[in-house]
Amino acid sequence: MSLLEVVFNNPFRVKGAWLKGVLHVHTTESDGRLTPEQVMYAYYRLGYQFIAITDHWKLIKLEKLPVLDDFIVIPGEEVTAGRGLAGTPYHIIALNIEEELKRGIFPKESPEDAMKAVKVINDLRGLAIIAHPSWSDLCFADLLSLNGYLGIEVFNTTCHVTVDKGWSWSQWIGLLSSGRKVFSFAVDDAHWHVASHRRLDAFGGWIFVKAKSLNMKHILESIKKGLFYSSTGPVIYDVEIKDNTIRVRTSPVSVISFLAYESRGRKYETTHSKYLTEAIYTIKGHEKFIVIKCESYERGVAWTNPIIVRSD
């Protein structure tokens, strides 16, 4: 009988506080329509505890921003570097950097320059996240060619409401199936654009981070360790892993899925407008990874970072 090893830095089973935040927003410092101060107040008033302002090729100095009680602003920047197989550039979010990356620093139009960008961000002790792969027409092979980034945006509000290319599930699942452990994020990428035919491109995707305290260092430490989950609506209350059994508890949803390698995994779905608030999955040993995904009738989705499964 093979032995199972289940690896999961479980945010639901560590001490700390749940903090709601978004890691990709724009302001008038690049192509957004609200000032940095207006953006801060917009998220603050809706109960967010932290945001990352990530303007294009612009790093906003925190000392220039107002201080709000119980609210953290993480410094960041969005850069473009290299091009994928479709000829479109990589967009990369650089979190927690102190030095601004200047436009033109990555002039080559090749995947090697995207790799250079990730390395520069890491050398600055920042965190690199690949932005909106589907919007950028980046395929699984494009992302597999890079190393060193923390994760990818699986949901991006702006890309979803403007051109319906906000979801990047296939790219992420492909990476996990290939043995690459990368995290995934739900973000806004808010530019504050309003149109009569669609909703505002903000407040649509966020992460819940389990951190020791409402402190930038603690928030970033937890994000780097994967101590968070992503959502566009539903809440995941608990994930318990015991004796090779996974039990998840959620807010009322219509679907709870355990996504895994190839045809492995399982989907639970309600009928006749009933709700699910719990599901159980027994680990078999050949899943490679398991991602818990919860969907509501309102089309909101919440999901965990990957649970890695190894067997010998």
C-alpha positions as a Python dict, from the first residue, in 0.01 Angstrom:
ca = {
    (1, 'M'): (0, 0, 0),
    (2, 'S'): (145, 337, -102),
    (3, 'L'): (204, 611, 152),
    (4, 'L'): (38, 948, 99),
    (5, 'E'): (197, 1284, 168),
    (6, 'V'): (-42, 1579, 173),
    (7, 'V'): (122, 1922, 169),
    (8, 'F'): (-94, 2227, 236),
    (9, 'N'): (-9, 2544, 424),
    (10, 'N'): (-361, 2559, 561),
    (11, 'P'): (-471, 2918, 637),
    (12, 'F'): (-782, 2788, 814),
    (13, 'R'): (-573, 2609, 1076),
    (14, 'V'): (-323, 2875, 1177),
    (15, 'K'): (-366, 3156, 1428),
    (16, 'G'): (-428, 3507, 1307),
    (17, 'A'): (-691, 3736, 1163),
    (18, 'W'): (-868, 3714, 830),
    (19, 'L'): (-795, 4028, 628),
    (20, 'K'): (-966, 4123, 302),
    (21, 'G'): (-761, 4290, 32),
    (22, 'V'): (-695, 4342, -337),
    (23, 'L'): (-353, 4337, -501),
    (24, 'H'): (-403, 4514, -835),
    (25, 'V'): (-559, 4860, -869),
    (26, 'H'): (-480, 5170, -1077),
    (27, 'T'): (-504, 5544, -1015),
    (28, 'T'): (-457, 5872, -1200),
    (29, 'E'): (-82, 5813, -1165),
    (30, 'S'): (-120, 5593, -1476),
    (31, 'D'): (-450, 5517, -1653),
    (32, 'G'): (-702, 5513, -1367),
    (33, 'R'): (-973, 5773, -1313),
    (34, 'L'): (-946, 5811, -935),
    (35, 'T'): (-658, 5959, -741),
    (36, 'P'): (-461, 5736, -504),
    (37, 'E'): (-640, 5899, -211),
    (38, 'Q'): (-984, 5838, -366),
    (39, 'V'): (-895, 5475, -434),
    (40, 'M'): (-788, 5426, -73),
    (41, 'Y'): (-1111, 5570, 64),
    (42, 'A'): (-1323, 5368, -183),
    (43, 'Y'): (-1186, 5035, -57),
    (44, 'Y'): (-1162, 5150, 304),
    (45, 'R'): (-1532, 5240, 317),
    (46, 'L'): (-1630, 4898, 183),
    (47, 'G'): (-1445, 4715, 457),
    (48, 'Y'): (-1121, 4616, 287),
    (49, 'Q'): (-817, 4606, 515),
    (50, 'F'): (-544, 4640, 252),
    (51, 'I'): (-481, 4721, -114),
    (52, 'A'): (-182, 4732, -347),
    (53, 'I'): (-166, 5031, -581),
    (54, 'T'): (2, 4900, -896),
    (55, 'D'): (11, 5172, -1158),
    (56, 'H'): (183, 5113, -1491),
    (57, 'W'): (553, 5194, -1462),
    (58, 'K'): (487, 5407, -1155),
    (59, 'L'): (571, 5334, -793),
    (60, 'I'): (379, 5559, -556),
    (61, 'K'): (567, 5658, -243),
    (62, 'L'): (366, 5564, 66),
    (63, 'E'): (474, 5874, 257),
    (64, 'K'): (271, 6084, 12),
    (65, 'L'): (-52, 5903, 98),
    (66, 'P'): (-290, 5973, 387),
    (67, 'V'): (-290, 5737, 684),
    (68, 'L'): (-616, 5556, 753),
    (69, 'D'): (-686, 5360, 1071),
    (70, 'D'): (-665, 4982, 1027),
    (71, 'F'): (-585, 5008, 656),
    (72, 'I'): (-265, 4911, 477),
    (73, 'V'): (-138, 5022, 135),
    (74, 'I'): (121, 4791, -21),
    (75, 'P'): (359, 4952, -273),
    (76, 'G'): (354, 4801, -618),
    (77, 'E'): (392, 4853, -989),
    (78, 'E'): (272, 4688, -1311),
    (79, 'V'): (535, 4632, -1579),
    (80, 'T'): (536, 4473, -1923),
    (81, 'A'): (822, 4258, -2046),
    (82, 'G'): (879, 4014, -2330),
    (83, 'R'): (615, 3852, -2547),
    (84, 'G'): (443, 3515, -2546),
    (85, 'L'): (371, 3277, -2832),
    (86, 'A'): (78, 3489, -2954),
    (87, 'G'): (304, 3794, -2980),
    (88, 'T'): (143, 3971, -2683),
    (89, 'P'): (341, 4104, -2384),
    (90, 'Y'): (354, 3967, -2034),
    (91, 'H'): (209, 4200, -1771),
    (92, 'I'): (371, 4144, -1433),
    (93, 'I'): (269, 4281, -1094),
    (94, 'A'): (562, 4372, -871),
    (95, 'L'): (455, 4389, -505),
    (96, 'N'): (650, 4541, -217),
    (97, 'I'): (935, 4694, -415),
    (98, 'E'): (1111, 5010, -301),
    (99, 'E'): (1275, 5102, -631),
    (100, 'E'): (1066, 5211, -931),
    (101, 'L'): (1114, 5003, -1245),
    (102, 'K'): (1150, 5246, -1534),
    (103, 'R'): (974, 5207, -1868),
    (104, 'G'): (1212, 5058, -2125),
    (105, 'I'): (1411, 4852, -1875),
    (106, 'F'): (1294, 4534, -2052),
    (107, 'P'): (1319, 4624, -2423),
    (108, 'K'): (1343, 4279, -2578),
    (109, 'E'): (1031, 4112, -2713),
    (110, 'S'): (1107, 3758, -2601),
    (111, 'P'): (1011, 3533, -2310),
    (112, 'E'): (1367, 3574, -2183),
    (113, 'D'): (1293, 3937, -2102),
    (114, 'A'): (985, 3836, -1904),
    (115, 'M'): (1209, 3602, -1707),
    (116, 'K'): (1450, 3892, -1654),
    (117, 'A'): (1163, 4103, -1515),
    (118, 'V'): (1067, 3832, -1263),
    (119, 'K'): (1431, 3803, -1155),
    (120, 'V'): (1465, 4180, -1110),
    (121, 'I'): (1151, 4185, -894),
    (122, 'N'): (1279, 3898, -682),
    (123, 'D'): (1620, 4064, -649),
    (124, 'L'): (1440, 4369, -511),
    (125, 'R'): (1279, 4136, -253),
    (126, 'G'): (942, 4185, -414),
    (127, 'L'): (673, 3938, -515),
    (128, 'A'): (600, 3877, -883),
    (129, 'I'): (248, 3788, -1001),
    (130, 'I'): (157, 3728, -1366),
    (131, 'A'): (-139, 3952, -1448),
    (132, 'H'): (-451, 3851, -1645),
    (133, 'P'): (-308, 3569, -1863),
    (134, 'S'): (-626, 3526, -2069),
    (135, 'W'): (-657, 3898, -2142),
    (136, 'S'): (-289, 3896, -2243),
    (137, 'D'): (-343, 3586, -2459),
    (138, 'L'): (-76, 3402, -2263),
    (139, 'C'): (-114, 3028, -2291),
    (140, 'F'): (-8, 2754, -2054),
    (141, 'A'): (324, 2713, -2240),
    (142, 'D'): (404, 3083, -2195),
    (143, 'L'): (362, 3056, -1819),
    (144, 'L'): (549, 2725, -1801),
    (145, 'S'): (850, 2891, -1965),
    (146, 'L'): (890, 3129, -1668),
    (147, 'N'): (1021, 3054, -1321),
    (148, 'G'): (1030, 3241, -994),
    (149, 'Y'): (689, 3407, -991),
    (150, 'L'): (458, 3359, -694),
    (151, 'G'): (135, 3303, -885),
    (152, 'I'): (-106, 3418, -1153),
    (153, 'E'): (-431, 3612, -1160),
    (154, 'V'): (-701, 3350, -1212),
    (155, 'F'): (-972, 3618, -1194),
    (156, 'N'): (-942, 3982, -1299),
    (157, 'T'): (-1250, 4206, -1265),
    (158, 'T'): (-1158, 4463, -1529),
    (159, 'C'): (-1079, 4198, -1790),
    (160, 'H'): (-1402, 4016, -1704),
    (161, 'V'): (-1643, 4310, -1727),
    (162, 'T'): (-1484, 4481, -2028),
    (163, 'V'): (-1401, 4199, -2272),
    (164, 'D'): (-1507, 3877, -2091),
    (165, 'K'): (-1148, 3751, -2061),
    (166, 'G'): (-1109, 3769, -1686),
    (167, 'W'): (-1080, 3397, -1603),
    (168, 'S'): (-755, 3202, -1644),
    (169, 'W'): (-845, 2865, -1494),
    (170, 'S'): (-697, 2650, -1772),
    (171, 'Q'): (-354, 2813, -1747),
    (172, 'W'): (-337, 2764, -1371),
    (173, 'I'): (-464, 2407, -1373),
    (174, 'G'): (-219, 2328, -1652),
    (175, 'L'): (68, 2456, -1441),
    (176, 'L'): (-42, 2250, -1141),
    (177, 'S'): (-84, 1940, -1358),
    (178, 'S'): (273, 1988, -1478),
    (179, 'G'): (400, 1986, -1122),
    (180, 'R'): (445, 2361, -1083),
    (181, 'K'): (324, 2486, -745),
    (182, 'V'): (204, 2841, -804),
    (183, 'F'): (-67, 3030, -621),
    (184, 'S'): (-364, 3205, -777),
    (185, 'F'): (-530, 3536, -707),
    (186, 'A'): (-861, 3712, -760),
    (187, 'V'): (-800, 4082, -825),
    (188, 'D'): (-977, 4392, -952),
    (189, 'D'): (-725, 4570, -1176),
    (190, 'A'): (-968, 4858, -1125),
    (191, 'H'): (-934, 5155, -1358),
    (192, 'W'): (-1267, 5301, -1241),
    (193, 'H'): (-1416, 5300, -1590),
    (194, 'V'): (-1794, 5332, -1606),
    (195, 'A'): (-2018, 5248, -1902),
    (196, 'S'): (-2392, 5208, -1950),
    (197, 'H'): (-2358, 4851, -2077),
    (198, 'R'): (-2158, 4704, -1786),
    (199, 'R'): (-2082, 4736, -1418),
    (200, 'L'): (-1792, 4913, -1254),
    (201, 'D'): (-1459, 4735, -1287),
    (202, 'A'): (-1397, 4730, -911),
    (203, 'F'): (-1495, 4534, -598),
    (204, 'G'): (-1531, 4211, -797),
    (205, 'G'): (-1235, 3996, -689),
    (206, 'W'): (-1031, 3982, -369),
    (207, 'I'): (-831, 3760, -137),
    (208, 'F'): (-876, 3675, 229),
    (209, 'V'): (-536, 3652, 398),
    (210, 'K'): (-474, 3490, 736),
    (211, 'A'): (-209, 3712, 896),
    (212, 'K'): (-68, 3750, 1245),
    (213, 'S'): (-184, 4110, 1252),
    (214, 'L'): (-288, 4402, 1034),
    (215, 'N'): (70, 4478, 946),
    (216, 'M'): (226, 4499, 599),
    (217, 'K'): (510, 4263, 687),
    (218, 'H'): (271, 4003, 826),
    (219, 'I'): (33, 4032, 529),
    (220, 'L'): (315, 3986, 277),
    (221, 'E'): (462, 3696, 474),
    (222, 'S'): (125, 3518, 465),
    (223, 'I'): (75, 3584, 94),
    (224, 'K'): (421, 3445, 17),
    (225, 'K'): (338, 3130, 216),
    (226, 'G'): (-1, 3085, 44),
    (227, 'L'): (-199, 3155, 361),
    (228, 'F'): (-496, 3299, 173),
    (229, 'Y'): (-785, 3208, -51),
    (230, 'S'): (-950, 3395, -337),
    (231, 'S'): (-1313, 3490, -392),
    (232, 'T'): (-1557, 3680, -608),
    (233, 'G'): (-1837, 3628, -357),
    (234, 'P'): (-1860, 3305, -149),
    (235, 'V'): (-1687, 3257, 184),
    (236, 'I'): (-1487, 2948, 279),
    (237, 'Y'): (-1515, 2897, 654),
    (238, 'D'): (-1292, 2598, 708),
    (239, 'V'): (-1081, 2331, 539),
    (240, 'E'): (-992, 2030, 752),
    (241, 'I'): (-755, 1758, 633),
    (242, 'K'): (-754, 1450, 854),
    (243, 'D'): (-681, 1083, 780),
    (244, 'N'): (-661, 1158, 405),
    (245, 'T'): (-1006, 1315, 411),
    (246, 'I'): (-1076, 1675, 317),
    (247, 'R'): (-1380, 1847, 466),
    (248, 'V'): (-1473, 2197, 354),
    (249, 'R'): (-1738, 2429, 503),
    (250, 'T'): (-1864, 2730, 311),
    (251, 'S'): (-2133, 2993, 288),
    (252, 'P'): (-2440, 2863, 95),
    (253, 'V'): (-2327, 2764, -257),
    (254, 'S'): (-2460, 2556, -543),
    (255, 'V'): (-2140, 2370, -636),
    (256, 'I'): (-1836, 2245, -445),
    (257, 'S'): (-1565, 2090, -662),
    (258, 'F'): (-1237, 1920, -580),
    (259, 'L'): (-1026, 1985, -890),
    (260, 'A'): (-731, 1753, -948),
    (261, 'Y'): (-497, 1610, -1210),
    (262, 'E'): (-658, 1482, -1533),
    (263, 'S'): (-993, 1312, -1458),
    (264, 'R'): (-935, 1287, -1085),
    (265, 'G'): (-1136, 1484, -832),
    (266, 'R'): (-1509, 1519, -777),
    (267, 'K'): (-1790, 1770, -820),
    (268, 'Y'): (-2090, 1811, -590),
    (269, 'E'): (-2384, 2003, -732),
    (270, 'T'): (-2725, 2082, -587),
    (271, 'T'): (-3058, 2065, -766),
    (272, 'H'): (-3391, 2245, -728),
    (273, 'S'): (-3236, 2561, -579),
    (274, 'K'): (-3102, 2385, -270),
    (275, 'Y'): (-2774, 2486, -115),
    (276, 'L'): (-2450, 2320, -15),
    (277, 'T'): (-2251, 2433, 287),
    (278, 'E'): (-2020, 2133, 326),
    (279, 'A'): (-1850, 1863, 121),
    (280, 'I'): (-1608, 1578, 186),
    (281, 'Y'): (-1345, 1425, -41),
    (282, 'T'): (-1128, 1120, 25),
    (283, 'I'): (-778, 1152, -115),
    (284, 'K'): (-687, 854, -335),
    (285, 'G'): (-321, 933, -390),
    (286, 'H'): (-304, 998, -765),
    (287, 'E'): (-448, 1351, -766),
    (288, 'K'): (-110, 1538, -771),
    (289, 'F'): (-297, 1846, -648),
    (290, 'I'): (-642, 1936, -521),
    (291, 'V'): (-804, 2278, -549),
    (292, 'I'): (-1133, 2335, -367),
    (293, 'K'): (-1367, 2550, -576),
    (294, 'C'): (-1706, 2676, -455),
    (295, 'E'): (-1965, 2839, -681),
    (296, 'S'): (-2281, 3027, -583),
    (297, 'Y'): (-2609, 3062, -772),
    (298, 'E'): (-2510, 3426, -826),
    (299, 'R'): (-2205, 3302, -1022),
    (300, 'G'): (-1961, 3399, -752),
    (301, 'V'): (-1664, 3169, -701),
    (302, 'A'): (-1421, 3105, -414),
    (303, 'W'): (-1122, 2873, -427),
    (304, 'T'): (-822, 2761, -227),
    (305, 'N'): (-459, 2741, -317),
    (306, 'P'): (-345, 2392, -419),
    (307, 'I'): (-326, 2101, -181),
    (308, 'I'): (-29, 1898, -305),
    (309, 'V'): (-64, 1519, -300),
    (310, 'R'): (234, 1284, -328),
    (311, 'S'): (238, 904, -314),
    (312, 'D'): (511, 642, -344),
}
